[in-house]
Amino acid sequence: MPSGDALVPDATLHVPGLWNTTNICRRVNDNRPAGFGALTYRMVVRLPQNVPQLTLQIPQILSASRVWVDGHVVSQSGVPGLHAGDETPRTLLNQYVSIEPGHSTLTLAVEVSNHFHFEGGILGPVLVGGHDDLRQALEFRLVFDAGVLGALLILAFYIAAFGVTTHSRGWGWLLVLIIFLAARLGCTSGLLARMFPSLSATFLYRLEYLTIYMSWPIYFRLLWEFFPGCLHRFAGRFIQVSAAMGCLLTILTPVALFTRFRDVSILFLICSAWYYTWCVIRAIRNKESSAEILGLGVVIFITCVLHDGMMYAHWWRYGTDLAPLGGLMLLFFHIIILGQRFVASLSHVRILSNDLALLNASLEAQVSERTQQIELTLAELHRAKDRAENDARNKGRFLAHLSHEVRTPLNAIFGMTSLMLRDSPREDQRRRLELMRFEGAGLVRLLDDVLDMASLETTRIEIVHVPFNLEDLCTQFADVMVERCAEKGLAFTHEFDPLPTTISGDPTRLHQLLGNVLDNALKFTQTGSIRFVVRAEHCGPGVWEIAFELTNTGPGIPPHVLNRVFDEFVRGPDTEFVPGSGLGLAIVSRLAVAMGGRVSLDNIDGGSRFTFTLPLGEVGAIPVATTQGALIPRVGLSVLLVEDTPENRLVMLEMLVP
């Protein structure tokens, strides 16, 4: 009761403190924890006269409480009970009770029970003061905490947007740290309990302790992103393991058990704070980028944390909870560092962009130079192509001219040889003339092969399609083969499938193919036989595939030469004294391909087999011309002979004159 007539604006009603430090709730032979039990505080408050409206501020009471004024319940936090089953715990909140004016005496009773938290009792004195003063203090505290919480949430949003758009390092850990600090502020300030009354006290206590344990390993990862060379991996693992043990204890054990380790968690916070302070000091000594700015933020935050740690451990009972403000300032300094590094990265990107532009310019110059070189090379290639085509045309003209110039004297030689053989020469003269005619024929064949090969190389050979009788052509060729094989003492057999009567194709080229194949077989077959087989397969309407097969009993072809026999001038190792140019099979291969067919040559038992297949089209029957009567010799006819060389004129005159 105040002395005299002075009106004291507020007063303090002291009550016994925490039950853990007293023997208020401990009874003999009672095994309950020191902070567990139920108790009712009763006080008579005498007020001076003419006192305006007053307000009672009931401090934070652990677990559950009920406030009585003059026998009426005026405030309640949870549901107190004598036993744990009767109690409904509630988080820490200050309770305010308005007292109407006109009272001179108040009978105040505070009913308290705790079967939930390891500490029981009232955490501080009951305040009696003016209604406006206490309400203003309450509103200031709520506005302050709500402002800090809102700032943290807005900061988290901007950090997330900043990190996603810039891909800077460390923003993810900073975002998680902001979220954890916001959750812890919501628990300790009572904002979550006020906004969500349905949240249980167990959930809020677990969330508060989880944010305490998880914040420091997260901050280790954040600091590692900024100054990796100033932290130790072993210390990081120790902090992570300690935080994991604290989280498991908080999740798996009841509130009464894990809250007993509150002082241990406070010690963990203090040790981690000092370690991080030392790491920042080390970064400053190493002249790390932005280390001084972060050092200022760490000093502010550590001061706030130490202040709140002493308040939670009841070593310091004055002031308000400054950790949210310190955390906000620390995060603000981290954001400054991220901004500086982002600006530095932009400068680096600008430098890289300039270097890239210079590199692009250099590459463009090189590409332009290379393009000019390629254009010059293409021009040279075009000129070389034109020269090659011109050379090919000159070669064709030269070969055509050579053919004409060589055939002219050869015709004279053949003609004179034939005339001399007609005049019944002596036997020795006949042998010499026959040898001359044979060698001349070989020279003509060689000349024909060279001309045909040149035509095939320049792709100027023309394949005609005229109707002809395939069976007659094969029969005539077989007759020729019989005579030539008989001259060499070789046996000859042939076999023809039923062949189509009239075929559309190039009979001249087909006869040339068969002749070249026969010449090759006769040259390399000394004894034995030659077999000629023609097979026909009907492939569709009007389309036949004719296979010509010539088998001989020669020595065969060595394996290393077999794959190259269709190349120009390729001959076997034992063919030095065999006549020929090595162009016959090459001409056969190219002619067959030009006619749409294919060729093959393989060794068989006792010789070799040459096969070429041609697609030929069937046409209607060829009309056969008929003669009216027998041929009648013409007598007394005049013949006009046109020949530009005297030698050939002489030969022709000798042949025409009987």
ChimeraX attribute file (.defattr): number of C-alpha atoms within 10 A of each C-alpha:
attribute: neighborCount
match mode: 1-to-1
recipient: residues
	/A:1	9
	/A:2	11
	/A:3	8
	/A:4	7
	/A:5	8
	/A:6	8
	/A:7	14
	/A:8	15
	/A:9	13
	/A:10	15
	/A:11	15
	/A:12	12
	/A:13	12
	/A:14	10
	/A:15	15
	/A:16	14
	/A:17	15
	/A:18	19
	/A:19	23
	/A:20	17
	/A:21	12
	/A:22	12
	/A:23	11
	/A:24	16
	/A:25	18
	/A:26	17
	/A:27	10
	/A:28	5
	/A:29	6
	/A:30	9
	/A:31	8
	/A:32	12
	/A:33	16
	/A:34	20
	/A:35	26
	/A:36	24
	/A:37	22
	/A:38	21
	/A:39	20
	/A:40	12
	/A:41	14
	/A:42	14
	/A:43	13
	/A:44	12
	/A:45	14
	/A:46	13
	/A:47	17
	/A:48	17
	/A:49	12
	/A:50	11
	/A:51	16
	/A:52	16
	/A:53	15
	/A:54	21
	/A:55	21
	/A:56	21
	/A:57	21
	/A:58	22
	/A:59	17
	/A:60	20
	/A:61	25
	/A:62	27
	/A:63	27
	/A:64	27
	/A:65	30
	/A:66	20
	/A:67	22
	/A:68	18
	/A:69	18
	/A:70	12
	/A:71	11
	/A:72	11
	/A:73	12
	/A:74	15
	/A:75	16
	/A:76	16
	/A:77	22
	/A:78	18
	/A:79	17
	/A:80	24
	/A:81	21
	/A:82	14
	/A:83	13
	/A:84	16
	/A:85	8
	/A:86	12
	/A:87	20
	/A:88	20
	/A:89	24
	/A:90	24
	/A:91	23
	/A:92	21
	/A:93	18
	/A:94	13
	/A:95	19
	/A:96	20
	/A:97	17
	/A:98	15
	/A:99	18
	/A:100	12
	/A:101	13
	/A:102	13
	/A:103	17
	/A:104	12
	/A:105	12
	/A:106	15
	/A:107	14
	/A:108	17
	/A:109	19
	/A:110	19
	/A:111	18
	/A:112	25
	/A:113	30
	/A:114	29
	/A:115	27
	/A:116	25
	/A:117	20
	/A:118	22
	/A:119	23
	/A:120	28
	/A:121	27
	/A:122	21
	/A:123	20
	/A:124	18
	/A:125	17
	/A:126	18
	/A:127	18
	/A:128	23
	/A:129	21
	/A:130	20
	/A:131	21
	/A:132	12
	/A:133	14
	/A:134	19
	/A:135	15
	/A:136	11
	/A:137	11
	/A:138	15
	/A:139	12
	/A:140	12
	/A:141	15
	/A:142	15
	/A:143	12
	/A:144	15
	/A:145	22
	/A:146	16
	/A:147	13
	/A:148	19
	/A:149	25
	/A:150	13
	/A:151	14
	/A:152	26
	/A:153	18
	/A:154	13
	/A:155	19
	/A:156	22
	/A:157	13
	/A:158	13
	/A:159	19
	/A:160	16
	/A:161	13
	/A:162	16
	/A:163	17
	/A:164	12
	/A:165	9
	/A:166	12
	/A:167	12
	/A:168	15
	/A:169	15
	/A:170	17
	/A:171	23
	/A:172	19
	/A:173	18
	/A:174	24
	/A:175	21
	/A:176	18
	/A:177	23
	/A:178	24
	/A:179	19
	/A:180	21
	/A:181	23
	/A:182	22
	/A:183	21
	/A:184	25
	/A:185	25
	/A:186	23
	/A:187	23
	/A:188	19
	/A:189	20
	/A:190	19
	/A:191	18
	/A:192	17
	/A:193	20
	/A:194	12
	/A:195	10
	/A:196	10
	/A:197	11
	/A:198	9
	/A:199	14
	/A:200	14
	/A:201	21
	/A:202	16
	/A:203	13
	/A:204	21
	/A:205	20
	/A:206	22
	/A:207	19
	/A:208	19
	/A:209	21
	/A:210	22
	/A:211	21
	/A:212	20
	/A:213	23
	/A:214	21
	/A:215	19
	/A:216	21
	/A:217	23
	/A:218	21
	/A:219	17
	/A:220	23
	/A:221	18
	/A:222	22
	/A:223	21
	/A:224	18
	/A:225	14
	/A:226	22
	/A:227	19
	/A:228	15
	/A:229	14
	/A:230	20
	/A:231	20
	/A:232	12
	/A:233	13
	/A:234	9
	/A:235	14
	/A:236	17
	/A:237	13
	/A:238	12
	/A:239	21
	/A:240	18
	/A:241	13
	/A:242	16
	/A:243	23
	/A:244	16
	/A:245	13
	/A:246	20
	/A:247	20
	/A:248	12
	/A:249	19
	/A:250	22
	/A:251	16
	/A:252	11
	/A:253	12
	/A:254	14
	/A:255	19
	/A:256	18
	/A:257	15
	/A:258	22
	/A:259	21
	/A:260	13
	/A:261	15
	/A:262	15
	/A:263	14
	/A:264	12
	/A:265	20
	/A:266	20
	/A:267	14
	/A:268	18
	/A:269	20
	/A:270	16
	/A:271	13
	/A:272	18
	/A:273	20
	/A:274	14
	/A:275	14
	/A:276	21
	/A:277	17
	/A:278	15
	/A:279	22
	/A:280	25
	/A:281	18
	/A:282	17
	/A:283	23
	/A:284	18
	/A:285	12
	/A:286	13
	/A:287	11
	/A:288	15
	/A:289	15
	/A:290	19
	/A:291	20
	/A:292	16
	/A:293	16
	/A:294	25
	/A:295	21
	/A:296	14
	/A:297	19
	/A:298	25
	/A:299	16
	/A:300	16
	/A:301	23
	/A:302	21
	/A:303	15
	/A:304	18
	/A:305	23
	/A:306	17
	/A:307	20
	/A:308	23
	/A:309	21
	/A:310	15
	/A:311	16
	/A:312	15
	/A:313	13
	/A:314	11
	/A:315	11
	/A:316	12
	/A:317	14
	/A:318	11
	/A:319	9
	/A:320	10
	/A:321	20
	/A:322	16
	/A:323	22
	/A:324	25
	/A:325	21
	/A:326	20
	/A:327	25
	/A:328	21
	/A:329	17
	/A:330	22
	/A:331	23
	/A:332	16
	/A:333	19
	/A:334	23
	/A:335	17
	/A:336	15
	/A:337	18
	/A:338	22
	/A:339	14
	/A:340	14
	/A:341	17
	/A:342	17
	/A:343	12
	/A:344	12
	/A:345	14
	/A:346	13
	/A:347	12
	/A:348	12
	/A:349	13
	/A:350	12
	/A:351	12
	/A:352	12
	/A:353	12
	/A:354	12
	/A:355	12
	/A:356	13
	/A:357	12
	/A:358	12
	/A:359	12
	/A:360	12
	/A:361	12
	/A:362	12
	/A:363	12
	/A:364	12
	/A:365	12
	/A:366	12
	/A:367	12
	/A:368	12
	/A:369	12
	/A:370	12
	/A:371	12
	/A:372	12
	/A:373	12
	/A:374	12
	/A:375	12
	/A:376	12
	/A:377	12
	/A:378	12
	/A:379	12
	/A:380	12
	/A:381	12
	/A:382	12
	/A:383	12
	/A:384	12
	/A:385	12
	/A:386	12
	/A:387	12
	/A:388	12
	/A:389	13
	/A:390	12
	/A:391	13
	/A:392	15
	/A:393	13
	/A:394	12
	/A:395	14
	/A:396	17
	/A:397	12
	/A:398	13
	/A:399	17
	/A:400	13
	/A:401	12
	/A:402	14
	/A:403	16
	/A:404	12
	/A:405	11
	/A:406	14
	/A:407	15
	/A:408	15
	/A:409	14
	/A:410	18
	/A:411	16
	/A:412	19
	/A:413	18
	/A:414	18
	/A:415	20
	/A:416	21
	/A:417	19
	/A:418	16
	/A:419	14
	/A:420	14
	/A:421	16
	/A:422	11
	/A:423	8
	/A:424	10
	/A:425	12
	/A:426	10
	/A:427	9
	/A:428	9
	/A:429	13
	/A:430	16
	/A:431	13
	/A:432	13
	/A:433	19
	/A:434	15
	/A:435	12
	/A:436	15
	/A:437	19
	/A:438	13
	/A:439	12
	/A:440	17
	/A:441	14
	/A:442	15
	/A:443	16
	/A:444	17
	/A:445	15
	/A:446	17
	/A:447	18
	/A:448	13
	/A:449	19
	/A:450	18
	/A:451	17
	/A:452	17
	/A:453	21
	/A:454	18
	/A:455	15
	/A:456	17
	/A:457	12
	/A:458	13
	/A:459	11
	/A:460	11
	/A:461	14
	/A:462	12
	/A:463	14
	/A:464	13
	/A:465	14
	/A:466	12
	/A:467	19
	/A:468	19
	/A:469	17
	/A:470	20
	/A:471	18
	/A:472	12
	/A:473	15
	/A:474	21
	/A:475	13
	/A:476	13
	/A:477	16
	/A:478	19
	/A:479	13
	/A:480	14
	/A:481	23
	/A:482	17
	/A:483	13
	/A:484	16
	/A:485	19
	/A:486	12
	/A:487	9
	/A:488	13
	/A:489	13
	/A:490	19
	/A:491	15
	/A:492	19
	/A:493	13
	/A:494	16
	/A:495	12
	/A:496	14
	/A:497	12
	/A:498	11
	/A:499	18
	/A:500	19
	/A:501	16
	/A:502	20
	/A:503	25
	/A:504	19
	/A:505	22
	/A:506	17
	/A:507	19
	/A:508	11
	/A:509	17
	/A:510	19
	/A:511	15
	/A:512	15
	/A:513	20
	/A:514	18
	/A:515	17
	/A:516	19
	/A:517	19
	/A:518	22
	/A:519	15
	/A:520	17
	/A:521	22
	/A:522	20
	/A:523	14
	/A:524	17
	/A:525	20
	/A:526	15
	/A:527	15
	/A:528	14
	/A:529	19
	/A:530	24
	/A:531	17
	/A:532	20
	/A:533	17
	/A:534	19
	/A:535	15
	/A:536	19
	/A:537	15
	/A:538	14
	/A:539	10
	/A:540	9
	/A:541	8
	/A:542	13
	/A:543	16
	/A:544	19
	/A:545	17
	/A:546	21
	/A:547	18
	/A:548	20
	/A:549	21
	/A:550	20
	/A:551	23
	/A:552	29
	/A:553	21
	/A:554	21
	/A:555	16
	/A:556	19
	/A:557	20
	/A:558	12
	/A:559	10
	/A:560	9
	/A:561	13
	/A:562	15
	/A:563	13
	/A:564	14
	/A:565	20
	/A:566	22
	/A:567	16
	/A:568	15
	/A:569	14
	/A:570	15
	/A:571	19
	/A:572	15
	/A:573	9
	/A:574	9
	/A:575	11
	/A:576	9
	/A:577	6
	/A:578	10
	/A:579	9
	/A:580	18
	/A:581	16
	/A:582	19
	/A:583	21
	/A:584	27
	/A:585	21
	/A:586	21
	/A:587	23
	/A:588	24
	/A:589	20
	/A:590	20
	/A:591	23
	/A:592	20
	/A:593	15
	/A:594	15
	/A:595	21
	/A:596	12
	/A:597	18
	/A:598	18
	/A:599	19
	/A:600	14
	/A:601	18
	/A:602	15
	/A:603	18
	/A:604	13
	/A:605	9
	/A:606	13
	/A:607	19
	/A:608	19
	/A:609	21
	/A:610	19
	/A:611	17
	/A:612	21
	/A:613	21
	/A:614	20
	/A:615	20
	/A:616	23
	/A:617	18
	/A:618	18
	/A:619	16
	/A:620	11
	/A:621	12
	/A:622	12
	/A:623	6
	/A:624	6
	/A:625	5
	/A:626	6
	/A:627	7
	/A:628	5
	/A:629	6
	/A:630	6
	/A:631	7
	/A:632	6
	/A:633	6
	/A:634	6
	/A:635	6
	/A:636	6
	/A:637	6
	/A:638	6
	/A:639	7
	/A:640	6
	/A:641	9
	/A:642	9
	/A:643	11
	/A:644	9
	/A:645	11
	/A:646	10
	/A:647	16
	/A:648	20
	/A:649	15
	/A:650	14
	/A:651	19
	/A:652	17
	/A:653	11
	/A:654	13
	/A:655	14
	/A:656	8
	/A:657	6
	/A:658	5
